[in-house]
Amino acid sequence: MKKYIYITLLTCGGLFSGCQPNLDLGNPNALTTSTYYKTADELIGGVNGAYNIMQRTGGWGMDMPYMLNAKGDDYTFTFKASAGFKDVTSLCSYTIMADNGFSHDSYLAWYVQEYACNLILEKIDQATMVNNDTLKNRLRGEAYFLRGLTHFYLTACFGEEIPYKDHTPKTNEDFYPSPLPKGQMYQKIVDDFVRAIKLLPLRSDMYKDPTNIGRATQGSARAFLAKTYLMKPILQQGSLADWVSAAAQLDTLINSNQYSLTQNFRDNHTETNENNQESVFEVQFYNNLNGSLNNSVNEDFILSWGQSDQSTWRQINIGMMDASGTNSTWWNMSPTPRAVNEFERADNTNPASSIIDPRYSMSIWGPGGASFDVRADAASRWRPYEQIVPVSSPNYGIYLGTRKFCADKASADPGYGDGINDRLIRYSDVLLMYAECLVELNRPNEAIPFIDQVRSRANNQLTLTTPADNFLFYAKAPGTLPTVENLIIAAPTINGTQINTLRRAIKHERYVELFSEGWHYFDLLRWYYNPNDPDASTTLDVLINKGKAENNTFSFNLAKDEYLPIPATELQRNKNMHGNSAN
Amino acid sequence: MKKITTLFVFLCLGIFTLLAQNKTVNGTVTSITDNLPLPGVTVMIKGSKVGTVTDLEGKFQINASPTDVLVFTSIGMKTEKRTVGKSTIINISLTEDVTQLNEVVAIGYGTTKKADLTSAISTLSAKDVLKMPGSVTDALQGSVAGVQITAGTIRIRGVGSITGGTDPLWVVDGLIGGSVPNENEIETIQVLKDAASCAIYGVRGSNGVIIVTTKQGVKGKLVVEYNGNMGTGYPWKTLSMMNASDYGNYVNELFYNYYGAANYAKYVPLHDQEPTKPLANSNWQDAWFQHSVYQKHNISVSGGNDNLTFRGGLTYSDYTGVVRESGGDSKGAYANAQLKKGIFTFGMNFNTVQNYNYSGGGGYTNLLTEPSNIPIYDKTSSTGYNITGTADDGNDMINQIALLYLDKNQSQDVGVKGTAWSEVAILPYLKYKISYGYDLDESTDYGFSPMYDLGKSVNLTAYLSEDSYRTDHYTVENTLTLDKTINKHHITALLGTTYETTSQRQFGAKGQSLNEDLTTMSNYQLSPGVNGSAYQDNLFSYLGRVMYSYKDRYLLTANVRVDKTSRFAPGKQTGVFPSFSAGWRISEEDFMKDITWISNLKLRATLGWMGNDNIGGYYDYQSSVNTANEYYTLGPNQNSDASNAPAPLVTTIASPDLTWETTRDAGFGIDADFFKNRLNVIFDYYNRMTSNMLLQENLPLSSGTTQPLAVNTGLLNNQGVELTITYRDKIGDFSYSVSPNVSFNKNRVINIPLPQSSGNNITLTQTGSQVGEFYGYKTEGIFKSWAEVNSYTYKNPTTGVVSLIQPNAAPGDIKFKDLNNDGSIDDGDKTFIGSPIPTASFGINFNLEYKGFDFSMMWQGDYGNQIYNNGKTLVMSGFNATNQMTDMLDRFRLTDITLTTPGGVQIFLPANTNTEIPRAVLNDPNGNMNKVSDYFIEDGSYLRCKRITLGYTLPSKFSKKMYIDKFRVYAGTKNPFTFTKYSFFDPEVLGMPYESGGANLNRGIDFEQGWSTASIATREFFVGVELAF
């Protein structure tokens, strides 16, 4: 009997001894929000996290160059987009649906950036262990700037009736924001940039510590504030551009002596000379060969493989066409022949005469342009356009590639990426914006020197030649572009418009100087909404006729196509949200 | 070896001492099915208490008078009687008792007699599993009502969750989540379908439980068994793609219809400019597929005596896949033993398996779109493969055959499973058992890509990646079981605890090298990268069960399980899940005794609650910040890692209130046997209500997080009936059985606060809908003329302006219905257009036996479901220069087209308006292909013959001469016939796996993402041999 007692005791002991595994486990893969963001470095990291979104697929890593350029008359889709990337086709041809991949990814990415900005603003306030108020204020400034940028681009693309949040979600309802009522978003963007201007140091101060090179500075916020004033008709429907406020900011910026034009126009689009004296704000890239190909914010990438890809895919997306079959690019979007024709020629009445604007060959791969390193065989690696698309080909002058912000040679695996920073705003844009303000404020004579600054720089002899353009005229001697006064006197007709007024000259100048930098489509809208511009009513004809120019049937309809539709996924998941005029 | 079972020693003593006898009768008892001797058969003299049992050779000896009647009884066999008469030798063969009412069924932490069951459990025997080569899943398909298997995904009784896991729980020899053994080693498979049976597994029981019991040694002589088979297969269907000249014509028309006669020639890609002179006429699918060859061998040894039984063996298999450059092999060893000593029983199980698989690169989806007019191979190319996907072809399709041969993927894994347990009978009716289980899985994946130039894809360096996973799974179970009969009351009770931990660590590295001949990581130091992850999942439970029966006819069961999980926040971890069931064996009642045509009739009813904690993540209640590998680029040195500035990102947002999902299951069932057990009917009705559903709620894009939030929300209902009928009979030497089964399931979302859609927005799940219903536009065929396009208009009621509803349409484009009547085709016009959930699933098994021959056949099908054929956007797309199916030859054409291609070839394309296939036009201006619509909906019903097997067993009189106990050869085929209206590959559409975020929201969407040939059904032929001696 004793045996049974022992066995029974043992059994009950085994059954109910509470031999229980630990059920409160910490995640071994990640830190948590309640323990992180306590030290100065962690706060800096939090702000960097907000910048980082712009590097990703939804930002300039891939989507934003399409989002900003595709709708202009200077870009169109290629046959390759038709075959493989219909999202490009629909953007270029105004047949965009609410399920477009670019608008989906960008919209998503911007709101992640908004969240990151709000989170770090809250965490800076809570970080009582950090006593460095100078640092804290600078970081706040960066966060306000990035949040302003978020809403600036979102509004420009999707219209003003979109969600706006200035805090991280606290309740379940916060995950389902309503759109901001009309007439409020513009002021919120202005407010964030104004806050940033007050908090951010000047560029020269910020860059004293070289590890800060690439961060937003007071100048960045000021330039975007000016941009916001100018784009008010787009950001707040039914209103007019605020030329006075814009001119004031631009004047301060120019007189801050922080910026100047680079010697070489080309310095603004290459891997070297990034964050140079002309740069006002750039999205930074580094062709990190260790990075994962997939750097989207909306996929599980973040939790899985490798480090974030810090490169831009612009080269592979829209760089050189691969007519020879070996250059390994996707080439989904091509400059239009119209974009080529905008560059001034020796004889502007004769389309066969040679282009005298050096900026053409530095921006576009096309007839008579620079050579491309096809990488295939060492003997003749550098091939001029004519060897890639022969003059005899029907595609000559139609198949065009983008050189600006793209490498001169075929991107090699891995990554397809490039490290070329995307200059969102540079000083020449500032000068041209200021010139435009002065014209609108009836001070045309003051505007002329600023335009000529830009034009004369374009004429500078190129000092950094490679086999890509060492055989071209501008590598051997300065260019011969006339001053803007002489241009107006000559009054050539370019792309159907006679350049005989200062307004028209500025429009022409912006087209060629800032080609492929994401502003042209918005410039066209701005000018259309400018009641002082005698050409306003016909400004959008180039978009309306874009299809005809390409033997296509599509057409631009301002009421429907001005903005991109609110992504279908957003509307489905967020019952508080409604569509816009494009849905 | 002891020849007489000790348990029966007293009986034998009785025989010699108590009775005076006339003579000694000797004999052998064998089984009629395999002629093998039957040990342990009780031989009793009728009307007396005298008897004996057969020994291990099936022999017995008994003293009896000529008038005595000997009664032979054995569990699972029909009782036979024989009068002694003048014989001194009585040999007898027993047949299996087909009703198997005394069969013992595993019920989770114990067993019970099938007759006492009060819940819905289906059983599959070793014989059924071995009908054909293949996995356990293959064997289950079509054999068990209520179990739906589509291309490898198992769902028991409908879809119980929306984005939570719906895979059933596997229990192998009592080890939860144990690796499923080689099919040769399976004794039985039991599918636990309702709450009453599953609730004892609490936590993961809500999707059903599949209990696998492996074969154990039996006492008796040493038996060596061999089972081997080999076979070959090929996809039962490949797509009929356009040949080179048809493709060339298609491309010319594509550009012609878009750019118009005047301009199109400028745009036609070079290789398509002369359709009559293609560079090649390639069949890419032929280059991709091959006939697979596989073989499998299993050899086992088993035996034992009264104290020890043992079984062990080896298994080997290899195969080459239906996709070229793929194959693998598998080697395994296993052993189990049981030892009895007094009141103690010890047991152990050991199983190890080593798998190796390899495959090439490339993807089938891309392969299908490769134009047929460009060559696959090119001798002048450094890789031997033609560069495809250039401006000359008008597309960017990389040569997938090149990738198939150049890229190498390999995976190796080793699984070791061990269980050890010890049982002590404290009292004859009270047992305590402690069991330890340990399961280790180590796997390594390698990916290698050499240097090559394929145009669009160029490897300037060779790539190597290697990933290792180690998963440790550890369980401890303590149970106390009481089993007591007091008069006519029988009580079984169980009390226990279980302790379970699962942990995984993963580590990976990758790098590049300029020397592709070396294939170890240390040679790949260019651009290296490392990664790693880990998780742990812990669970602790109390369990209790009482089963009570009175007079073998009134049956009651009550279960309760208390689970605690580490997946939820403290305070939310515990869930309590009770269940009750009752049974009434009417056939045992006195008033039924006279109804002889009913042999058995039982009513069952159940009510129970089950819990589910499988939300996918392990730490969902914690907000996490990812710091690893998150950088922004800052500073002066932007060509190196020096510019990497840490940029942590919040990756998951906490869901602190997350807790158990609960399923309430109510149902009733009938088990009945008629006509002396010839006809067996099992009927079940169930009604399951899932509440507090674990949902990965996809947040709005503007919420600021990209990760779905895990929440408990909503109410989901599944109801259905299941019916299995088996009829078996024997006419002389000819015996047969026919067993059809059918199940009907109705799924409805009672309430869900926020509609859920699949990643590609093809399905929508909302209140009132089914889970994962297709959601899109209704269509009304295609426009046949300009008049039809121009008359499809809308008149604005306020302005009176008349406008075209589809302004971009042309004849040959799809006409979409303007359901909300607002003059445009937009999101408001979407509606439910079909469901991937079948109304009914059915299966039917046939078995015939005649002398040594056996024949079996199994059919399976689904009825009433739809498939969303997303494949049309790929190879019936009509908007780009990629290859198309031959069905596209019947595309719409308003008028005759005569065109001269840029290469100078005259093409005549006749008008074709009597068709429903849209026109070919570059860029798809009308959005025929990018709108989710019922144009893509197809009937998914099918009927498929899953297998036919014919076997022959050598009669024992021949085999005995060769010292062989059993010799059976068999041959058969898998998937020989399929009847379906589905136009693409296979009606058994593989959804995206749950692990990839698929779950049930994108079920039934074909070509939903990169489609792999792994899911295509192959038609196979196999031969095999079974041998025992």
Interface residues (C-beta under 8 A of the other chain):
Chain A: Y4 I7 T8 L10 T11 C12 G14 L15 F16 C19 Q20 P21 N22 L23 D24 L25 G26 N27 P28 N29 A30 L31 T32 T33 S34 Y36 Y37 D41 E42 I44 G45 G46 N48 G49 Y51 N52 Q55 F77 F79 K80 S82 A83 G84 K86 T89 S93 T95 M97 A98 D99 H104 Y107 L108 Y111 V112 E114 Y115 A116 N118 L119 I162 P163 K165 T168 P169 D174 F175 Y176 P177 P210 T211 N212 I213 G214 R215 E271 E274 N275 Q284 F285 Y286 N287 N288 L289 N290 V297 N298 E299 D300 I302 L303 S304 W305 G306 Q307 S308 Q310 M321 D322 A323 S324 G325 T326 S328 W330 P394 N395 I398 Y399 A410 A412 D413 P414 G419 N421 N551 N552 T553 F554 P567 A568 T569 E570 L571 Q572 R573 N574 K575 M577 G579 N583
Chain B: Y258 Y259 G260 A262 N263 A265 K266 Y267 P269 I387 T390 A391 D392 G394 N395 D396 V424 I426 L427 Y432 I434 D453 G455 K456 S457 V458 N459 L460 T461 Y463 V476 N478 T479 L480 L495 G496 T497 Y499 E500 T501 G508 K510 Q512 L526 S527 P528 G529 N531 S533 A534 Y535 Q536 N538 L539 F540 K564 T565 S566 P570 Q573 Y618 Y619 Q622 S623 S624 V625 N626 T627 A628 N629 E630 Y631 Y632 T633 L634 G635 P636 Q638 N639 S640 D641 S643 N644 A645 P646 A647 P648 L649 V650 T651 T652 I653 A654 N698 L699 P700 L701 S702 S703 G704 T705 T706 L709 L754 P755 S757 N761 L764 N808 D826 D827 F879 N880 A881 T882 P902 L922 N923 D924 P925 G927 N930 K931 G997
